[in-house]
């Protein structure tokens, strides 16, 4: 089963583009996730994500750099040739997205505040739950 579910922070503002004869909406989204190693260092992984149609239009409308999102989709690897060299890129094709924070003035009800940056925990103990450092697989 090809299934991806991740929660992270958006690394740059999404840009909506139109492709094909039907002018299908497409948006590329860069999402960062953080993990903490036994050395208590924070490790950031960047994920290239892509959405189409109404999902892409909603991302462009409600998401900005720094927003926190939960993404559900599938992995897809594509290849192309450039300067005689074969290149590859693996992306998450978004099926669903949950906006955990939104960009300012994006249909928010009064009382909801935009969080420009959601800080990661300083150490493993701040992550919550019953997870102990020695239980982590890294």
ABEGO torsion letter per residue (X at the ends): XBBBBBBBBBABBBBBBBBEAAGBBBBBBBBBBBBBBAAGBBBBBBBBBBBBEAAAAAAAAABBBGBBBBBBBBBBBBBBBBGGBBBBBBBBBBABBBBABBBBGBGBBBGBBBBABBBBBABAAAAEEABBAAABAX
